[in-house]
Amino acid sequence: MDSHRPSKDEAILTSVAESIGSTLGTIAAKAGAVQKAFTKKVAAAKPRVRRAVKKAAKGRRSRGKRAGNRRATLARRRAKRKL
């Protein structure tokens, strides 16, 4: 008991710990690569998304105006009939 010599159990535990550490390192590296790729794709898609949103909003506004004009025209026709 005077000296501390590594036993077979300690060697096995050390091996398991190294294996777990290696696996976690690999997973962390892959997660980092996925995050980096995803960030690049999102950054590249932003201008296209902004254009699409603006185009959709513009189309919605113009449809709203046409619908408003149509209502005004119908209201004028009704008023004219009543006279």
C-alpha positions as CSV (number, residue, x, y, z in Angstrom):
1,M,0.0,0.0,0.0
2,D,3.0,2.2,0.1
3,S,3.2,2.9,-3.6
4,H,0.3,3.6,-5.9
5,R,0.5,1.3,-8.9
6,P,-2.2,1.5,-11.6
7,S,-4.4,-1.6,-11.5
8,K,-6.2,-3.2,-14.4
9,D,-9.4,-1.4,-13.4
10,E,-7.7,2.0,-13.6
11,A,-6.3,1.1,-17.1
12,I,-9.8,0.2,-18.3
13,L,-11.3,3.3,-16.8
14,T,-8.7,5.5,-18.4
15,S,-9.3,3.8,-21.8
16,V,-13.0,4.3,-21.5
17,A,-12.5,8.0,-20.5
18,E,-10.2,8.6,-23.5
19,S,-12.7,7.0,-25.8
20,I,-15.6,9.1,-24.5
21,G,-13.5,12.3,-24.8
22,S,-12.5,11.4,-28.3
23,T,-16.2,10.8,-29.3
24,L,-17.3,14.0,-27.7
25,G,-14.6,16.0,-29.5
26,T,-15.7,14.5,-32.8
27,I,-19.3,15.3,-32.2
28,A,-18.4,18.9,-31.2
29,A,-16.4,19.3,-34.4
30,K,-19.2,18.1,-36.6
31,A,-21.7,20.3,-34.8
32,G,-19.5,23.3,-35.4
33,A,-19.2,22.5,-39.1
34,V,-22.9,22.1,-39.4
35,Q,-23.5,25.5,-37.6
36,K,-21.0,27.2,-39.9
37,A,-22.6,25.8,-43.1
38,F,-26.1,26.7,-41.9
39,T,-25.0,30.3,-41.1
40,K,-23.5,30.7,-44.6
41,K,-26.7,29.3,-46.2
42,V,-28.9,31.6,-44.2
43,A,-26.7,34.6,-45.0
44,A,-26.9,33.8,-48.7
45,A,-30.7,33.4,-48.6
46,K,-31.5,36.6,-46.8
47,P,-31.4,38.9,-49.8
48,R,-33.7,36.5,-51.8
49,V,-36.1,36.3,-48.9
50,R,-36.2,40.1,-48.4
51,R,-37.0,40.6,-52.1
52,A,-39.8,38.0,-52.0
53,V,-41.3,39.6,-48.9
54,K,-41.2,43.1,-50.5
55,K,-42.7,41.7,-53.7
56,A,-45.5,40.0,-51.8
57,A,-46.2,43.1,-49.7
58,K,-46.3,45.2,-52.8
59,G,-48.7,42.8,-54.5
60,R,-50.9,42.8,-51.5
61,R,-51.0,46.7,-51.4
62,S,-51.9,46.9,-55.1
63,R,-54.6,44.4,-54.7
64,G,-56.0,46.3,-51.8
65,K,-56.1,49.5,-53.8
66,R,-57.9,47.8,-56.7
67,A,-60.4,46.3,-54.3
68,G,-60.9,49.8,-52.8
69,N,-61.3,51.3,-56.3
70,R,-63.8,48.6,-57.2
71,R,-65.8,49.3,-54.1
72,A,-65.8,53.0,-54.8
73,T,-66.9,52.4,-58.4
74,L,-69.8,50.2,-57.3
75,A,-70.8,52.7,-54.7
76,R,-70.9,55.4,-57.4
77,R,-73.0,53.2,-59.7
78,R,-75.5,52.5,-56.9
79,A,-75.7,56.2,-56.0
80,K,-76.3,57.0,-59.7
81,R,-79.1,54.4,-59.9
82,K,-80.9,56.0,-56.9
83,L,-81.0,59.4,-58.7
